[in-house]
Amino acid sequence: MATALEQFGKPGSAAAEPASIGDGTDYRPSADEPFMSERQQLYFRAKLLAWKDAILKESQATLGQLQVDSLREADLTDRASSETDWSIELRTRDRQRKLISKIEAAIRRLDEGEYGYCEVTGEPISLARLEARPIATMTVEAQERHERNEKVSRDE
């Protein structure tokens, strides 16, 4: 079973599929329409909410599994293997918890009319980038500059 991060986090995955925006049709934003039109906003809101819902459902499944499975393996090697598996699973859930806060921040930006615009330059973020990474807050160029500056300051 794919994790929500795997399922919704990569281009070409479910996150890149058309989303229903409540009018019964599959819709995909296009450069031929005004940027962040009401229809595009509905589309990205539906995409973000579906992503968040999938993560929360998967987290509930993990919690249920943790309550059912206990580490009762008699063999030390089996127990160590199980503990490693759970450790990895819990780290994944922690990353997804942080991802949920980013999704919620994106929804707030939608509510405030700031979604889809770079927080650094104020320019529109490309639809392709928002399709691939709906929580993006910067254009590709601004993100690259940010990462270069971060690398330089780390190296010093």
N, CA, C and O of each residue as an XYZ file, in Angstrom:
624
protein
N       0.854     -1.184      0.000
C       0.000      0.000      0.000
C       0.891      1.235      0.000
O       1.790      1.348      0.834
N       0.654      2.160     -0.925
C       1.465      3.373     -1.024
C       1.079      4.327      0.093
O      -0.092      4.433      0.458
N       2.069      5.015      0.630
C       1.768      6.027      1.629
C       1.153      7.227      0.938
O       1.279      7.376     -0.277
N       0.490      8.081      1.697
C      -0.117      9.281      1.119
C       0.956     10.156      0.500
O       0.717     10.809     -0.515
N       2.141     10.173      1.103
C       3.232     10.966      0.560
C       3.632     10.440     -0.804
O       3.857     11.215     -1.734
N       3.723      9.109     -0.926
C       4.061      8.521     -2.217
C       2.927      8.731     -3.207
O       3.155      9.026     -4.380
N       1.706      8.574     -2.720
C       0.548      8.637     -3.592
C       0.277     10.048     -4.092
O      -0.098     10.222     -5.252
N       0.455     11.050     -3.259
C       0.080     12.403     -3.622
C       1.260     13.349     -3.780
O       1.070     14.495     -4.186
N       2.464     12.907     -3.474
C       3.571     13.834     -3.443
C       4.408     13.931     -4.688
O       5.312     14.764     -4.752
N       4.137     13.093     -5.702
C       5.006     13.079     -6.867
C       4.234     13.467     -8.114
O       3.050     13.151     -8.233
N       4.892     14.152     -9.050
C       4.240     14.426    -10.321
C       3.855     13.110    -10.983
O       4.575     12.117    -10.882
N       2.715     13.116    -11.659
C       2.268     11.916    -12.338
C       1.512     10.975    -11.420
O       1.017      9.943    -11.875
N       1.410     11.301    -10.146
C       0.684     10.457     -9.210
C      -0.741     10.970     -9.091
O      -1.187     11.794     -9.889
N      -1.444     10.475     -8.092
C      -2.832     10.887     -7.898
C      -2.953     12.396     -7.729
O      -3.987     12.971     -8.069
N      -1.919     13.045     -7.212
C      -1.975     14.487     -7.033
C      -2.049     15.205     -8.370
O      -2.552     16.327     -8.440
N      -1.559     14.582     -9.425
C      -1.563     15.214    -10.735
C      -2.814     14.862    -11.534
O      -2.996     15.361    -12.644
N      -3.675     14.011    -10.985
C      -4.907     13.639    -11.660
C      -5.919     14.774    -11.533
O      -5.876     15.545    -10.574
N      -6.837     14.877    -12.509
C      -7.875     15.893    -12.394
C      -8.680     15.674    -11.114
O      -8.903     14.534    -10.706
N      -9.108     16.742    -10.492
C      -9.891     16.649     -9.268
C     -11.299     17.139     -9.536
O     -11.509     18.057    -10.329
N     -12.247     16.531     -8.881
C     -13.618     16.988     -8.998
C     -13.766     18.236     -8.134
O     -13.343     18.255     -6.978
N     -14.368     19.273     -8.705
C     -14.527     20.520     -7.946
C     -15.978     20.755     -7.574
O     -16.395     21.885     -7.318
N     -16.739     19.670     -7.549
C     -18.108     19.773     -7.085
C     -19.128     19.984     -8.187
O     -20.326     19.997     -7.905
N     -18.701     20.151     -9.431
C     -19.669     20.354    -10.512
C     -19.869     19.089    -11.326
O     -20.486     19.123    -12.391
N     -19.340     17.950    -10.823
C     -19.533     16.676    -11.483
C     -18.590     16.420    -12.646
O     -18.678     15.370    -13.283
N     -17.696     17.345    -12.939
C     -16.764     17.162    -14.045
C     -15.344     17.072    -13.509
O     -15.029     17.591    -12.438
N     -14.498     16.403    -14.276
C     -13.077     16.424    -13.948
C     -12.510     17.681    -14.564
O     -12.805     18.011    -15.712
N     -11.714     18.365    -13.815
C     -11.189     19.665    -14.248
C      -9.707     19.698    -13.986
O      -9.234     19.160    -12.984
N      -8.983     20.315    -14.864
C      -7.565     20.551    -14.670
C      -7.303     22.012    -15.041
O      -7.709     22.454    -16.115
N      -6.622     22.774    -14.157
C      -6.340     24.183    -14.463
C      -5.557     24.336    -15.767
O      -4.750     23.478    -16.127
N      -5.803     25.406    -16.444
C      -5.164     25.656    -17.729
C      -4.633     27.085    -17.763
O      -5.184     27.983    -17.128
N      -3.555     27.276    -18.514
C      -2.973     28.611    -18.674
C      -3.876     29.511    -19.520
O      -3.658     30.720    -19.592
N      -4.893     28.918    -20.161
C      -5.803     29.688    -20.996
C      -6.834     30.472    -20.196
O      -7.572     31.277    -20.764
N      -6.896     30.252    -18.907
C      -7.876     30.949    -18.071
C      -7.155     31.886    -17.104
O      -5.950     31.749    -16.894
N      -7.871     32.819    -16.523
C      -7.221     33.738    -15.574
C      -6.588     32.975    -14.410
O      -7.173     32.033    -13.874
N      -5.370     33.403    -14.027
C      -4.635     32.733    -12.956
C      -5.385     32.868    -11.641
O      -5.829     33.957    -11.278
N      -5.520     31.775    -10.945
C      -6.211     31.643     -9.658
C      -7.654     32.145     -9.737
O      -8.160     32.829     -8.847
N      -8.290     31.766    -10.852
C      -9.721     32.022    -10.987
C     -10.449     31.236     -9.903
O      -9.844     30.409     -9.220
N     -11.714     31.486     -9.746
C     -12.490     30.782     -8.729
C     -12.445     29.270     -8.967
O     -12.364     28.488     -8.019
N     -12.496     28.871    -10.224
C     -12.462     27.450    -10.548
C     -11.112     26.835    -10.166
O     -11.064     25.727     -9.631
N     -10.019     27.549    -10.440
C      -8.697     27.046    -10.045
C      -8.581     26.966     -8.527
O      -8.015     26.009     -7.998
N      -9.105     27.953     -7.833
C      -9.057     27.931     -6.373
C      -9.834     26.734     -5.825
O      -9.371     26.063     -4.902
N     -11.017     26.466     -6.392
C     -11.801     25.305     -5.965
C     -11.033     24.007     -6.226
O     -11.041     23.092     -5.403
N     -10.381     23.946     -7.365
C      -9.602     22.767     -7.741
C      -8.487     22.517     -6.726
O      -8.349     21.407     -6.211
N      -7.689     23.553     -6.439
C      -6.562     23.359     -5.521
C      -7.041     23.117     -4.091
O      -6.400     22.375     -3.347
N      -8.158     23.730     -3.696
C      -8.712     23.461     -2.363
C      -9.111     21.979     -2.270
O      -8.794     21.314     -1.284
N      -9.804     21.466     -3.290
C     -10.217     20.055     -3.293
C      -8.997     19.140     -3.258
O      -8.992     18.127     -2.559
N      -7.969     19.499     -4.013
C      -6.737     18.703     -4.064
C      -6.053     18.681     -2.696
O      -5.631     17.623     -2.230
N      -5.944     19.835     -2.060
C      -5.298     19.931     -0.747
C      -6.097     19.176      0.313
O      -5.522     18.459      1.133
N      -7.425     19.337      0.298
C      -8.251     18.659      1.292
C      -8.218     17.136      1.105
O      -8.206     16.392      2.086
N      -8.203     16.676     -0.143
C      -8.120     15.232     -0.405
C      -6.779     14.681      0.075
O      -6.718     13.586      0.635
N      -5.709     15.440     -0.145
C      -4.374     15.030      0.294
C      -4.331     14.917      1.813
O      -3.842     13.931      2.364
N      -4.854     15.945      2.478
C      -4.876     15.945      3.938
C      -5.706     14.778      4.464
O      -5.301     14.104      5.411
N      -6.859     14.538      3.858
C      -7.731     13.449      4.283
C      -7.025     12.095      4.136
O      -7.111     11.245      5.023
N      -6.335     11.903      3.024
C      -5.619     10.642      2.796
C      -4.534     10.433      3.851
O      -4.349      9.319      4.340
N      -3.826     11.488      4.200
C      -2.770     11.387      5.216
C      -3.383     11.044      6.571
O      -2.872     10.185      7.288
N      -4.477     11.715      6.918
C      -5.119     11.458      8.211
C      -5.663     10.030      8.296
O      -5.552      9.384      9.337
N      -6.249      9.540      7.202
C      -6.756      8.163      7.198
C      -5.614      7.170      7.375
O      -5.743      6.192      8.112
N      -4.513      7.419      6.707
C      -3.371      6.523      6.834
C      -2.801      6.564      8.248
O      -2.372      5.538      8.776
N      -2.794      7.738      8.857
C      -2.307      7.867     10.232
C      -3.198      7.094     11.196
O      -2.708      6.459     12.129
N      -4.515      7.150     10.966
C      -5.447      6.401     11.807
C      -5.191      4.902     11.672
O      -5.246      4.162     12.654
N      -4.912      4.465     10.445
C      -4.619      3.047     10.224
C      -3.352      2.639     10.966
O      -3.293      1.561     11.558
N      -2.346      3.496     10.935
C      -1.097      3.204     11.651
C      -1.349      3.130     13.152
O      -0.848      2.231     13.827
N      -2.122      4.072     13.669
C      -2.431      4.088     15.095
C      -3.173      2.811     15.489
O      -2.864      2.196     16.510
N      -4.148      2.419     14.678
C      -4.877      1.187     14.945
C      -3.962     -0.026     14.934
O      -4.090     -0.916     15.774
N      -3.044     -0.058     13.986
C      -2.102     -1.175     13.884
C      -1.162     -1.198     15.090
O      -0.824     -2.268     15.597
N      -0.744     -0.023     15.546
C       0.122      0.041     16.731
C      -0.594     -0.511     17.960
O       0.020     -1.172     18.798
N      -1.890     -0.240     18.065
C      -2.647     -0.708     19.224
C      -2.876     -2.219     19.176
O      -2.940     -2.874     20.216
N      -2.999     -2.766     17.972
C      -3.250     -4.204     17.819
C      -1.958     -5.003     17.947
O      -1.898     -6.004     18.662
N      -0.927     -4.544     17.242
C       0.347     -5.263     17.252
C       1.204     -4.791     18.412
O       1.431     -3.594     18.590
N       1.653     -5.706     19.164
C       2.631     -5.351     20.185
C       3.906     -6.119     19.868
O       3.890     -7.122     19.154
N       4.973     -5.641     20.398
C       6.266     -6.275     20.130
C       6.454     -7.449     21.087
O       7.060     -7.313     22.150
N       5.920     -8.605     20.686
C       5.999     -9.784     21.547
C       6.874    -10.872     20.951
O       6.843    -12.012     21.416
N       7.647    -10.543     19.941
C       8.490    -11.563     19.337
C       9.481    -12.084     20.374
O      10.132    -11.315     21.081
N       9.574    -13.390     20.442
C      10.497    -14.007     21.398
C      11.939    -13.884     20.924
O      12.857    -13.702     21.723
N      12.121    -13.986     19.623
C      13.460    -13.924     19.060
C      13.945    -12.466     19.037
O      13.242    -11.577     18.556
N      15.145    -12.238     19.558
C      15.683    -10.877     19.630
C      15.838    -10.237     18.252
O      15.610     -9.037     18.095
N      16.218    -11.018     17.270
C      16.393    -10.492     15.911
C      15.048    -10.059     15.336
O      14.952     -8.995     14.725
N      14.009    -10.872     15.526
C      12.673    -10.509     15.043
C      12.169     -9.249     15.746
O      11.577     -8.367     15.123
N      12.414     -9.185     17.040
C      11.967     -8.006     17.805
C      12.698     -6.753     17.328
O      12.078     -5.701     17.172
N      13.993     -6.849     17.096
C      14.766     -5.700     16.615
C      14.263     -5.260     15.246
O      14.164     -4.066     14.965
N      13.950     -6.227     14.402
C      13.432     -5.913     13.079
C      12.091     -5.189     13.185
O      11.862     -4.203     12.486
N      11.207     -5.672     14.053
C       9.905     -5.031     14.256
C      10.065     -3.619     14.807
O       9.380     -2.697     14.363
N      10.952     -3.447     15.758
C      11.183     -2.114     16.327
C      11.712     -1.153     15.271
O      11.329      0.017     15.248
N      12.583     -1.635     14.404
C      13.101     -0.796     13.315
C      11.978     -0.407     12.369
O      11.880      0.752     11.966
N      11.132     -1.361     12.011
C      10.000     -1.076     11.122
C       9.084     -0.013     11.724
O       8.682      0.923     11.033
N       8.753     -0.152     13.010
C       7.878      0.819     13.659
C       8.550      2.180     13.773
O       7.896      3.215     13.639
N       9.830      2.179     14.016
C      10.555      3.446     14.100
C      10.473      4.200     12.768
O      10.235      5.407     12.738
N      10.670      3.473     11.685
C      10.576      4.087     10.360
C       9.156      4.588     10.112
O       8.962      5.692      9.602
N       8.181      3.787     10.468
C       6.772      4.167     10.287
C       6.436      5.426     11.085
O       5.749      6.316     10.585
N       6.917      5.498     12.310
C       6.633      6.666     13.149
C       7.341      7.921     12.623
O       6.794      9.021     12.707
N       8.546      7.761     12.085
C       9.222      8.911     11.476
C       8.460      9.404     10.252
O       8.358     10.608     10.013
N       7.932      8.471      9.488
C       7.123      8.831      8.325
C       5.889      9.600      8.775
O       5.537     10.614      8.171
N       5.235      9.134      9.816
C       4.052      9.834     10.334
C       4.423     11.234     10.823
O       3.646     12.172     10.645
N       5.588     11.386     11.432
C       6.014     12.710     11.895
C       6.216     13.660     10.714
O       5.841     14.830     10.782
N       6.814     13.147      9.624
C       6.970     13.976      8.421
C       5.603     14.343      7.858
O       5.399     15.466      7.396
N       4.675     13.404      7.896
C       3.339     13.683      7.388
C       2.601     14.676      8.281
O       1.797     15.468      7.788
N       2.861     14.646      9.581
C       2.266     15.634     10.491
C       2.727     17.032     10.093
O       1.938     17.976     10.077
N       4.011     17.150      9.774
C       4.538     18.440      9.328
C       3.948     18.828      7.982
O       3.700     20.006      7.723
N       3.724     17.842      7.130
C       3.122     18.092      5.827
C       1.692     18.602      5.987
O       1.266     19.486      5.243
N       0.953     18.061      6.942
C      -0.415     18.525      7.180
C      -0.415     20.001      7.552
O      -1.288     20.746      7.106
N       0.542     20.439      8.358
C       0.580     21.866      8.710
C       0.868     22.714      7.472
O       0.366     23.832      7.365
N       1.670     22.199      6.535
C       1.920     22.931      5.289
C       0.669     22.959      4.420
O       0.386     23.963      3.766
N      -0.075     21.867      4.411
C      -1.333     21.824      3.662
C      -2.318     22.833      4.253
O      -2.977     23.566      3.515
N      -2.415     22.869      5.578
C      -3.308     23.822      6.233
C      -2.885     25.262      5.953
O      -3.737     26.135      5.787
N      -1.590     25.517      5.899
C      -1.096     26.859      5.566
C      -1.475     27.215      4.124
O      -1.826     28.361      3.843
N      -1.408     26.245      3.215
C      -1.800     26.494      1.822
C      -3.292     26.818      1.742
O      -3.699     27.697      0.982
N      -4.097     26.116      2.516
C      -5.541     26.396      2.534
C      -5.795     27.791      3.087
O      -6.667     28.500      2.585
N      -5.048     28.199      4.115
C      -5.182     29.566      4.647
C      -4.819     30.596      3.577
O      -5.487     31.622      3.443
N      -3.744     30.313      2.807
C      -3.360     31.228      1.726
C      -4.469     31.317      0.679
O      -4.713     32.383      0.114
N      -5.134     30.200      0.425
C      -6.282     30.218     -0.492
C      -7.371     31.137      0.052
O      -7.920     31.959     -0.681
N      -7.681     30.995      1.343
C      -8.709     31.819      1.977
C      -8.366     33.305      1.926
O      -9.250     34.153      1.806
N      -7.065     33.610      2.018
C      -6.611     35.001      2.047
C      -6.305     35.556      0.661
O      -5.936     36.723      0.530
N      -6.456     34.728     -0.379
C      -6.202     35.184     -1.745
C      -4.733     35.265     -2.109
O      -4.372     35.916     -3.089
N      -3.877     34.609     -1.329
C      -2.431     34.654     -1.580
C      -1.906     33.371     -2.215
O      -0.739     33.307     -2.599
N      -2.746     32.358     -2.330
C      -2.304     31.063     -2.847
C      -1.909     31.189     -4.316
O      -2.570     31.863     -5.105
N      -0.819     30.523     -4.651
C      -0.374     30.500     -6.040
C       0.601     31.605     -6.395
O       1.091     31.669     -7.522
N       0.882     32.470     -5.440
C       1.816     33.574     -5.680
C       3.050     33.385     -4.808
O       2.949     32.998     -3.643
N       4.198     33.657     -5.376
C       5.475     33.486     -4.692
C       5.560     34.413     -3.477
O       5.276     35.606     -3.579
N       5.947     33.861     -2.342
C       6.076     34.678     -1.130
C       7.295     35.598     -1.175
O       7.401     36.519     -0.365
N       8.209     35.363     -2.106
C       9.399     36.194     -2.228
C       9.214     37.284     -3.276
O       9.461     38.461     -3.013
N       8.775     36.878     -4.475
C       8.691     37.819     -5.594
C       7.283     38.346     -5.848
O       7.117     39.392     -6.476
N       6.270     37.633     -5.367
C       4.892     38.014     -5.629
C       4.401     37.567     -7.003
O       3.249     37.809     -7.362
N       5.270     36.918     -7.769
C       4.893     36.443     -9.099
C       4.058     35.172     -8.984
O       4.159     34.452     -7.990
N       3.228     34.888    -10.002
C       2.476     33.630     -9.982
C       3.415     32.425    -10.053
O       4.399     32.429    -10.793
N       3.091     31.401     -9.271
C       3.807     30.128     -9.325
C       3.168     29.346    -10.466
O       1.944     29.335    -10.594
N       3.966     28.702    -11.286
C       3.416     28.000    -12.454
C       2.407     26.927    -12.032
O       2.543     26.299    -10.982
N       1.399     26.739    -12.876
C       0.391     25.720    -12.602
C       1.018     24.337    -12.537
O       0.600     23.495    -11.742
N       2.022     24.106    -13.377
C       2.698     22.803    -13.363
C       3.356     22.563    -11.997
O       3.295     21.452    -11.471
N       3.975     23.583    -11.430
C       4.601     23.444    -10.111
C       3.539     23.206     -9.040
O       3.722     22.371     -8.154
N       2.431     23.940     -9.122
C       1.367     23.758     -8.134
C       0.711     22.380     -8.270
O       0.267     21.802     -7.278
N       0.652     21.861     -9.488
C       0.138     20.497     -9.686
C       1.060     19.496     -8.999
O       0.604     18.589     -8.303
N       2.358     19.673     -9.204
C       3.342     18.742     -8.646
C       3.511     18.917     -7.142
O       3.719     17.943     -6.419
N       3.423     20.146     -6.676
C       3.655     20.474     -5.266
C       2.635     21.523     -4.832
O       2.963     22.708     -4.781
N       1.399     21.110     -4.515
C       0.339     22.080     -4.210
C       0.630     22.968     -3.005
O      -0.054     23.972     -2.803
N       1.636     22.614     -2.200
C       1.968     23.428     -1.030
C       3.109     24.400     -1.320
O       3.605     25.064     -0.410
N       3.527     24.486     -2.584
C       4.649     25.367     -2.956
C       4.340     26.812     -2.570
O       3.220     27.293     -2.741
N       5.357     27.487     -2.049
C       5.199     28.896     -1.670
C       6.099     29.811     -2.492
O       6.032     31.034     -2.361
N       6.942     29.219     -3.342
C       7.864     30.008     -4.155
C       7.898     29.479     -5.580
O       7.630     28.304     -5.831
N       8.232     30.369     -6.507
C       8.473     29.926     -7.870
C       9.721     29.053     -7.867
O      10.487     29.062     -6.904
N       9.924     28.309     -8.933
C      11.105     27.446     -9.030
C      12.376     28.284     -8.885
O      13.305     27.902     -8.173
N      12.405     29.425     -9.565
C      13.603     30.281     -9.529
C      13.875     30.790     -8.108
O      15.013     30.758     -7.641
N      12.827     31.258     -7.427
C      13.004     31.757     -6.055
C      13.431     30.627     -5.122
O      14.254     30.836     -4.230
N      12.880     29.439     -5.322
C      13.254     28.283     -4.497
C      14.716     27.921     -4.714
O      15.437     27.626     -3.761
N      15.153     27.944     -5.979
C      16.550     27.633     -6.265
C      17.485     28.658     -5.620
O      18.509     28.289     -5.045
N      17.135     29.943     -5.715
C      17.948     30.986     -5.063
C      18.000     30.755     -3.562
O      19.062     30.848     -2.947
N      16.861     30.457     -2.985
C      16.778     30.213     -1.545
C      17.685     29.049     -1.141
O      18.412     29.130     -0.151
N      17.631     27.965     -1.921
C      18.450     26.801     -1.605
C      19.932     27.069     -1.801
O      20.759     26.575     -1.035
N      20.278     27.853     -2.826
C      21.693     28.222     -3.013
C      22.188     29.060     -1.842
O      23.275     28.816     -1.317
N      21.396     30.046     -1.430
C      21.781     30.890     -0.292
C      21.887     30.071      0.988
O      22.783     30.295      1.802
N      20.978     29.131      1.163
C      21.015     28.263      2.336
C      22.288     27.422      2.343
O      22.912     27.250      3.390
N      22.674     26.899      1.188
C      23.897     26.102      1.061
C      25.128     26.936      1.361
O      26.033     26.483      2.061
N      25.168     28.170      0.827
C      26.312     29.061      1.067
C      26.435     29.363      2.553
O      27.536     29.318      3.102
N      25.320     29.672      3.212
C      25.404     30.005      4.637
C      25.770     28.784      5.472
O      26.400     28.927      6.520
N      25.390     27.586      5.032
C      25.767     26.358      5.745
C      27.251     26.083      5.590
O      27.899     25.602      6.520
N      27.800     26.390      4.401
C      29.200     26.122      4.129
C      30.132     27.075      4.889
O      31.295     26.746      5.122
N      29.641     28.221      5.266
C      30.510     29.221      5.930
C      30.769     28.915      7.366
O      31.476     29.665      8.039
